Amino acid sequence: MSERLRFAMAQLNLLVGDVAGNTDAVIQAATEARDRLGAQAVCFPELTLTGYPPDDLLLRPDFIAAVEAGVARIAEETRGITVMVGAPVLESGRLLNAALVIRDGQVAAHYAKQQLPTYGVFDDLRYFAPGEDACVVDVEGCRVGITICEDAWHAGPVARAAEAGADIIVNLNASPFDQYKGSARESVLRDRIAESGLPILYCNMAGGQDEVVYDGGSCAFDAMGDLMVRAPRFDTGLYAVDIERIHERWTPLEGAIEPELSAEAEVYEALVWGVRDYIEKNHFPGVVIGLSGGIDSALTACIAVDALGAERVHCVMMPTRYTSEMSHTDAEAIAKALGVRYDIVAIESVFSEFKQQLAPVFADRPVDVTEENLQSRIRGTILMAISNKLGGLVLATGNKSEMAVGYATLYGDMVGGFSPLKDIFKTEVYRLAAYRNQITAVIPENVMTRPPSAELAPDQKDTDSLPEYAELDAILAAYVEDDAGVDEIVAAGHDRATVDQVVRLLHRNEYKRRQAAPGVKVTTKAFGRDRRYPITSGFGRQP
């Protein structure tokens, strides 16, 4: 019986649906944990073999058969180490979100996730049946209780493992990033430790999957709730946790503790990670961005270059009569500083021809938002043409503030296959741009300080149509993310007419958001999987 053991936490970036590739990654990591780290056990994230979330792939019998074949390969090729890996298991007609314990060429035990979340991006109850029993396995004298992700946010599963005799808890995770979750995770784990008196090893997934980013940060706490090991955020690898029997109790020993990131750094890294994995996992050669000289497209270009490299980013300026000289100068300066390909495709003549062809239909009606949207849609068509011809994916550049109130043009500036800033309020766009400029100054000061404008009409400013962004974002954060009511927001100091306007715009433009490109989730209520509202609804739309 050992007095000291080494666990390895495999913080992997997985591809949903690639069961064979994910199986290869498990075998490689387990082999490395055994041979390089000298580990006796290695734990992996939740649903490692399928990637997370596999969604309706779980309903396919051939997909489940592929998982079963992957499990058999792991059992055959990872002898000499105990492997704890997440995978779906079909048992007596019930599909379980399981953690498999594999050693000596066979599945020695499995645990079924007990708490199946259905909030936010999660939809576990659509696919899985809940488990009820604890699973405690012996690893060279240390009794390891296994739990999965949401189980650690509730007292019951950890308590059952403690009652079954566990010396330590291992928690397999696919916990998505949001900008408030890091401290919440550690607080929850300390709650479970206080209740059970047991140390916890927490292994999290890393990487981007559609709108969701998994930020890693795998960690280990001792029985006093003290942090012993913390892996890097937004990175992959194997991270060792040494545990030792001291006075008949097993405890993790102090190891490498990665420092926390600043609030701006972690959000920026999430955006970069999300863009990189969306492009790489979908095999696009690069991206195309409409670079206007404004703050949103500037930040989007920075994120794209940091994610993919300058050689894979193509920026296009599409001026009209309303495009200021400052925008020309600033767009060129940004492109030059980033080292990307930069083209100018003037659309004034196209715009004029469209107006001329439409004149008989429009008759004598005055100029209005129609002409503004027409410019935006011409730009969208050009970007898509470049995408079709050269192969790069168009990145939409709109932010959460604009998407919330519909300050965007369908089939115009909303064109794109991915939207990096979709969950970033305008005020945060400025903070992230300032953060990026601290790394290397690529965004001119003009872009940071001048009043934002769509430049679709003479002397146009965003505030012609919207409240100041500081006020708009505060109202949106309260109403969307905190579910505060109008009266509550007014009581917090906002003008009722302004709040009413914002709420009406929010509900009225659900149809636009439903057609928007996916984008990186960084808040608790991203538009998309997080927040599912009806398009046709009377709520919040009263005149």
C-alpha positions in Angstrom: 0.0 0.0 0.0 1.5 3.3 -1.1 2.0 6.3 1.2 2.2 8.7 -1.8 0.5 8.7 -5.2 0.6 10.9 -8.2 -2.6 11.8 -10.1 -2.5 13.5 -13.5 -5.2 15.9 -14.6 -5.6 15.8 -18.4 -6.8 19.2 -19.5 -7.7 18.5 -23.1 -9.1 20.4 -26.1 -11.5 18.0 -27.7 -13.6 18.0 -30.9 -17.3 17.2 -30.5 -18.2 14.1 -32.5 -14.6 13.0 -33.2 -14.7 9.9 -31.1 -11.7 8.3 -32.8 -9.6 11.4 -32.4 -10.7 12.0 -28.8 -9.9 8.3 -28.1 -6.4 8.8 -29.5 -6.0 11.9 -27.3 -6.9 9.8 -24.2 -4.5 7.0 -25.0 -1.7 9.5 -25.7 -2.3 11.5 -22.5 -2.7 8.3 -20.3 0.5 6.9 -21.7 2.4 10.2 -21.1 0.9 10.4 -17.6 2.2 6.9 -16.8 5.6 7.1 -18.5 6.7 10.7 -18.2 4.9 11.9 -15.0 5.0 8.5 -13.2 1.3 8.8 -12.3 -0.7 6.0 -10.9 -4.0 7.6 -12.1 -5.1 10.1 -14.7 -8.5 11.9 -14.9 -10.1 13.5 -17.9 -13.0 15.9 -18.5 -16.7 15.2 -18.7 -17.8 13.4 -21.9 -14.2 13.3 -23.1 -14.9 10.7 -25.8 -17.7 12.6 -27.4 -16.6 16.2 -26.7 -19.0 18.5 -25.0 -21.8 19.2 -25.7 -22.6 16.4 -28.2 -26.2 17.4 -28.4 -28.4 15.2 -30.6 -25.4 13.1 -31.7 -26.3 11.2 -28.5 -29.5 10.0 -30.1 -27.7 8.1 -32.8 -27.1 4.4 -32.2 -24.0 4.4 -34.5 -22.5 7.3 -32.4 -23.0 5.3 -29.2 -21.4 2.3 -30.9 -18.4 4.4 -31.8 -18.0 5.4 -28.2 -18.1 1.8 -27.1 -15.4 0.9 -29.6 -13.3 3.8 -28.2 -13.7 2.6 -24.7 -12.5 -0.9 -25.7 -9.4 0.7 -27.4 -8.6 2.7 -24.2 -8.9 -0.4 -22.1 -6.6 -2.3 -24.3 -3.9 0.4 -24.8 -3.7 2.0 -21.3 -2.5 -0.7 -19.0 -0.5 0.2 -16.0 -2.4 3.2 -15.0 -6.0 3.9 -13.7 -7.9 6.0 -16.2 -11.0 8.0 -15.2 -12.6 9.3 -18.3 -16.0 10.8 -19.3 -18.2 9.0 -21.8 -21.9 8.2 -22.4 -22.9 4.7 -21.3 -26.1 2.9 -22.4 -27.3 0.7 -19.6 -30.6 -1.2 -19.6 -32.0 1.2 -22.1 -31.0 4.3 -20.1 -28.3 6.6 -21.4 -25.9 7.8 -18.6 -23.5 10.7 -18.5 -20.8 8.5 -17.0 -17.2 8.5 -15.7 -15.5 5.2 -16.5 -12.8 3.7 -14.4 -10.5 1.7 -16.7 -7.5 -0.4 -15.7 -5.9 -3.7 -16.3 -7.6 -3.9 -19.7 -11.2 -3.5 -18.6 -13.8 -1.1 -17.3 -13.5 -1.7 -13.6 -16.4 0.6 -12.5 -18.5 3.5 -13.7 -20.3 6.4 -12.1 -23.4 8.1 -13.5 -23.8 11.9 -13.1 -26.5 12.6 -10.6 -27.2 16.3 -11.1 -28.3 16.9 -14.7 -28.5 20.7 -15.4 -31.0 22.3 -17.9 -30.1 25.9 -17.5 -27.8 28.2 -19.6 -26.1 26.2 -22.3 -26.8 22.8 -20.6 -29.5 20.4 -21.7 -28.5 17.1 -19.9 -32.0 16.0 -19.1 -32.9 15.9 -22.8 -30.5 13.0 -23.2 -29.4 11.4 -19.9 -31.0 9.6 -17.0 -29.7 10.6 -13.6 -27.5 8.3 -11.5 -28.2 7.7 -7.8 -25.3 5.8 -6.4 -21.8 6.8 -5.3 -18.8 5.3 -7.0 -15.7 4.8 -4.9 -12.7 3.0 -6.3 -9.4 2.0 -4.7 -6.2 3.4 -6.3 -3.3 1.7 -4.4 -4.9 2.2 -1.0 -6.5 5.6 -1.7 -10.3 5.4 -2.0 -11.4 7.8 -4.7 -14.9 9.1 -5.0 -15.9 10.1 -8.5 -18.3 13.0 -9.4 -19.1 14.9 -12.6 -19.3 18.6 -13.1 -22.7 19.8 -11.8 -22.5 17.2 -9.0 -20.0 19.5 -7.2 -22.5 22.4 -7.2 -24.8 20.4 -4.9 -24.2 18.7 -1.6 -25.7 15.3 -2.3 -23.3 13.6 -4.6 -20.1 14.5 -2.7 -21.9 13.6 0.6 -22.8 10.1 -0.8 -19.2 9.5 -1.9 -18.0 10.5 1.6 -20.5 8.1 3.2 -19.3 5.4 0.9 -15.8 5.8 2.4 -14.0 8.1 -0.1 -10.7 9.6 0.9 -10.7 12.1 -1.9 -13.1 13.4 -4.5 -12.3 13.6 -8.2 -14.6 15.8 -10.3 -14.7 15.5 -14.1 -15.8 18.8 -15.8 -16.9 20.4 -19.0 -17.4 23.8 -17.3 -17.8 26.7 -19.8 -16.1 30.0 -19.2 -17.9 33.1 -18.2 -16.4 36.2 -16.7 -17.9 35.6 -13.3 -17.3 31.9 -12.9 -13.7 31.5 -11.8 -14.2 32.6 -8.2 -17.6 30.9 -8.1 -16.1 27.6 -9.0 -13.6 27.8 -6.2 -16.2 28.9 -3.7 -18.4 26.0 -4.6 -15.6 23.5 -4.2 -14.7 24.9 -0.8 -18.4 24.5 0.2 -18.2 20.8 -0.7 -14.9 20.4 1.1 -16.3 22.0 4.3 -19.4 19.7 4.2 -17.5 16.5 3.5 -14.0 17.1 5.0 -12.5 15.6 1.8 -10.0 17.0 -0.7 -11.1 17.6 -4.2 -9.4 17.3 -7.6 -11.2 19.3 -10.3 -10.3 18.4 -13.9 -11.8 20.8 -16.5 -11.9 20.8 -20.3 -10.2 23.4 -22.4 -10.9 24.9 -25.9 -13.7 26.3 -27.9 -16.8 24.5 -29.2 -19.2 26.7 -31.3 -20.3 29.5 -28.9 -18.8 27.9 -25.7 -15.2 28.2 -24.5 -13.8 25.9 -21.8 -11.1 27.7 -19.9 -9.3 24.8 -18.1 -8.0 26.0 -14.8 -8.0 22.4 -13.4 -7.2 22.5 -9.7 -6.8 20.6 -6.4 -7.8 21.6 -2.9 -6.8 20.0 0.4 -9.3 19.1 3.1 -9.0 22.6 4.7 -10.1 24.2 1.4 -6.6 25.5 0.6 -5.5 25.6 -3.0 -2.7 23.2 -3.7 -2.5 23.1 -7.5 -4.0 25.2 -10.3 -3.4 24.6 -14.0 -3.3 27.5 -16.5 -6.4 28.9 -18.0 -6.8 28.8 -21.7 -4.2 26.1 -22.2 -3.9 22.4 -22.5 -1.7 19.8 -20.9 -1.1 17.2 -18.2 -0.9 18.6 -14.6 0.4 16.5 -11.7 -1.1 16.4 -8.3 0.8 14.5 -5.7 -1.2 13.2 -2.8 0.2 11.7 0.5 -1.2 9.8 3.4 -0.6 11.8 6.5 -2.1 10.6 9.8 -4.3 8.1 8.0 -5.7 10.8 5.8 -4.9 11.5 2.1 -4.1 15.1 1.2 -2.9 16.8 -2.0 0.6 18.3 -1.6 1.4 21.8 -2.8 2.4 22.0 -6.4 2.3 24.5 -9.3 -0.3 27.3 -8.9 -0.9 29.3 -12.0 -1.6 33.0 -11.1 -5.0 34.5 -11.9 -5.6 36.6 -15.0 -7.0 40.1 -14.9 -10.7 40.5 -15.9 -9.8 41.9 -19.3 -7.1 39.3 -20.0 -9.4 36.4 -19.3 -12.2 37.7 -21.5 -9.7 38.6 -24.3 -8.1 35.1 -24.1 -11.6 33.5 -24.3 -12.4 35.5 -27.4 -9.1 34.5 -29.0 -9.5 30.9 -28.1 -13.1 30.8 -29.4 -12.2 32.3 -32.7 -9.1 30.1 -33.2 -11.0 26.8 -32.4 -14.0 27.8 -34.5 -11.8 28.4 -37.5 -9.5 25.5 -37.0 -12.0 22.9 -36.1 -14.2 23.8 -39.1 -11.1 23.9 -41.4 -11.4 27.5 -42.7 -8.2 28.8 -44.2 -8.6 32.2 -42.6 -11.0 35.1 -42.1 -12.3 38.2 -43.8 -13.2 41.3 -41.9 -14.9 44.6 -42.9 -12.5 47.1 -41.4 -14.3 50.4 -41.0 -11.9 52.4 -38.9 -14.3 52.0 -35.9 -13.6 50.3 -32.5 -15.6 47.1 -33.1 -13.9 46.1 -36.3 -10.5 47.1 -34.9 -10.9 44.9 -31.9 -12.2 42.0 -34.1 -9.1 42.3 -36.3 -6.8 42.2 -33.3 -8.5 39.1 -31.9 -8.3 37.4 -35.3 -4.6 38.1 -35.7 -3.9 36.9 -32.2 -5.9 33.8 -32.9 -4.7 32.9 -36.4 -1.7 35.0 -37.3 -1.7 38.0 -39.6 -1.2 35.9 -42.7 -4.7 34.4 -42.3 -6.6 37.7 -41.8 -7.9 39.7 -44.7 -9.3 43.2 -43.9 -11.4 45.1 -46.4 -12.4 48.8 -46.3 -15.5 49.7 -48.2 -16.0 53.5 -48.2 -18.9 55.7 -49.4 -19.4 59.4 -49.5 -20.2 59.3 -45.7 -16.9 57.6 -44.8 -14.7 60.2 -43.0 -11.0 60.8 -43.8 -10.3 59.8 -40.2 -11.8 56.4 -40.8 -9.7 55.9 -43.9 -6.5 56.8 -42.1 -7.3 54.8 -39.0 -8.3 51.6 -40.9 -5.1 51.7 -42.9 -3.1 52.3 -39.7 -4.7 49.3 -37.9 -4.1 47.0 -40.9 -0.5 48.1 -41.2 0.2 47.7 -37.5 -1.3 44.2 -37.5 0.4 43.2 -40.7 -2.7 41.9 -42.4 -3.8 42.0 -46.1 -5.7 45.2 -46.6 -7.9 46.0 -49.6 -10.1 49.0 -50.4 -13.3 48.3 -52.3 -15.2 51.6 -52.8 -19.0 51.1 -52.9 -20.2 54.6 -53.9 -20.8 53.7 -57.5 -22.6 50.5 -56.5 -24.7 52.5 -54.0 -25.6 55.1 -56.6 -26.6 52.4 -59.1 -28.8 50.7 -56.6 -30.6 53.9 -55.8 -31.1 54.7 -59.5 -32.5 51.2 -60.2 -34.9 51.5 -57.2 -36.0 55.0 -57.9 -39.1 54.1 -59.9 -40.2 51.8 -57.1 -39.5 54.2 -54.3 -41.1 57.1 -56.2 -40.9 60.3 -54.2 -40.5 58.8 -50.8 -37.8 60.7 -48.7 -34.4 59.3 -47.8 -34.6 57.2 -44.6 -33.0 54.2 -43.0 -33.6 52.3 -46.2 -30.6 54.0 -47.8 -28.5 53.4 -44.7 -29.3 49.7 -44.7 -28.6 49.5 -48.5 -25.0 50.6 -47.9 -24.6 48.0 -45.2 -26.0 45.2 -47.4 -23.7 46.1 -50.3 -20.8 45.7 -47.9 -22.2 42.4 -46.7 -22.4 41.1 -50.3 -18.8 42.2 -51.1 -17.5 40.4 -48.0 -19.4 37.2 -48.8 -18.1 37.4 -52.4 -14.5 37.6 -51.2 -15.2 34.8 -48.8 -16.6 32.6 -51.6 -13.7 33.3 -53.9 -10.8 33.2 -51.5 -12.2 30.8 -48.8 -11.9 32.9 -45.6 -14.8 32.9 -43.2 -16.4 36.4 -42.7 -16.3 37.6 -39.1 -19.2 39.8 -38.1 -18.1 42.7 -36.0 -21.2 43.7 -34.1 -21.3 43.8 -30.3 -23.8 42.8 -27.7 -25.2 46.3 -27.2 -26.0 46.6 -30.9 -27.4 43.1 -31.1 -29.6 43.7 -28.1 -31.4 46.7 -29.5 -31.3 45.8 -33.2 -28.8 48.5 -34.1 -27.6 46.3 -36.9 -28.7 45.4 -40.5 -29.9 42.0 -41.4 -27.8 40.7 -44.4 -25.6 43.7 -44.0 -23.2 44.2 -41.1 -24.7 41.1 -39.5 -23.3 39.0 -42.3 -20.7 36.5 -41.1 -20.1 32.9 -40.1 -18.9 33.8 -36.6 -19.2 36.9 -34.4 -16.4 37.3 -31.8 -18.0 40.3 -30.0 -21.5 39.0 -29.9 -21.5 38.8 -26.1 -19.4 41.9 -25.5 -21.1 45.1 -24.5 -19.9 48.3 -26.2 -18.4 49.7 -23.0 -16.4 46.5 -22.6 -15.2 46.7 -26.2 -13.4 49.9 -25.3 -11.9 48.2 -22.2 -10.7 45.2 -24.2 -9.2 47.5 -26.9 -7.3 49.4 -24.2 -6.0 46.1 -22.8 -4.9 44.9 -26.3 -3.1 48.2 -26.8 -1.1 47.6 -23.6 0.3 44.5 -25.3 1.2 46.3 -28.6 -0.3 49.7 -29.6 -2.2 48.8 -32.8 -5.5 50.8 -32.4 -5.1 54.5 -32.9 -6.1 56.9 -30.1 -8.7 58.5 -32.5 -10.6 55.2 -32.6 -10.7 55.0 -28.8 -11.9 58.5 -28.3 -14.1 59.7 -31.1 -17.9 59.3 -30.9 -19.0 56.0 -32.4 -20.8 56.2 -35.8 -22.1 53.9 -38.4 -21.2 56.5 -41.0 -24.3 55.7 -43.1 -25.6 59.3 -43.2 -24.2 62.8 -42.9 -22.7 63.6 -39.4 -24.3 60.4 -38.0 -23.6 59.3 -34.4 -24.8 56.2 -32.6 -26.4 58.5 -30.0 -28.8 59.8 -32.6 -30.7 56.5 -32.2 -29.5 55.1 -28.9 -28.8 56.3 -25.3 -25.2 56.8 -24.4 -23.5 53.4 -24.3 -22.7 53.6 -20.6 -26.4 54.0 -19.8 -27.6 51.5 -22.4 -25.2 48.8 -21.2 -26.2 49.3 -17.6 -29.9 48.9 -18.5 -29.2 45.8 -20.7 -27.0 44.2 -18.1 -29.8 44.6 -15.5 -32.6 43.4 -17.7 -30.9 40.7 -19.7 -28.3 39.2 -17.3 -30.0 39.9 -13.9 -33.6 39.6 -15.1 -34.5 42.9 -13.4 -37.9 44.4 -14.1 -38.4 47.9 -15.5 -39.5 49.3 -12.1 -36.4 47.9 -10.5 -34.1 49.4 -13.1 -35.8 52.8 -12.8 -35.4 52.6 -9.0 -31.7 52.1 -9.6 -31.5 55.6 -11.1 -32.4 55.3 -14.8 -34.9 57.3 -16.7 -38.2 55.4 -17.2 -38.7 56.5 -20.8 -35.1 55.4 -21.7 -35.6 52.0 -19.9 -38.9 51.5 -21.7 -37.3 52.3 -25.1 -34.5 49.8 -24.5 -36.8 47.1 -23.4 -39.1 47.6 -26.4 -36.1 47.5 -28.7 -34.7 44.4 -27.0 -37.9 42.3 -27.4 -38.7 43.7 -30.9 -35.4 42.5 -32.3 -35.4 38.9 -31.2 -36.0 38.0 -34.9 -32.7 39.6 -35.8 -30.7 37.8 -33.1 -32.2 34.5 -34.1 -30.6 34.9 -37.6 -27.3 36.2 -36.2 -24.0 34.3 -36.5 -22.9 32.3 -33.4 -20.3 34.0 -31.2 -18.2 33.5 -28.1 -20.1 33.3 -24.8 -18.4 35.2 -22.0 -21.4 36.2 -19.8 -24.1 34.3 -18.0 -26.7 35.3 -20.5 -25.3 35.2 -24.0 -27.8 35.6 -26.8 -28.3 32.1 -28.2 -28.2 28.9 -26.2 -28.1 30.8 -22.9 -31.2 33.0 -23.5 -34.1 31.5 -25.5 -36.9 33.9 -26.0 -39.8 33.6 -28.4 -39.7 35.8 -31.5 -43.5 36.4 -31.5 -44.4 37.7 -28.1 -46.4 40.5 -26.5 -44.1 40.7 -23.5 -42.0 43.9 -23.3 -43.2 45.2 -26.7 -46.1 47.4 -25.6 -45.9 50.9 -27.2 
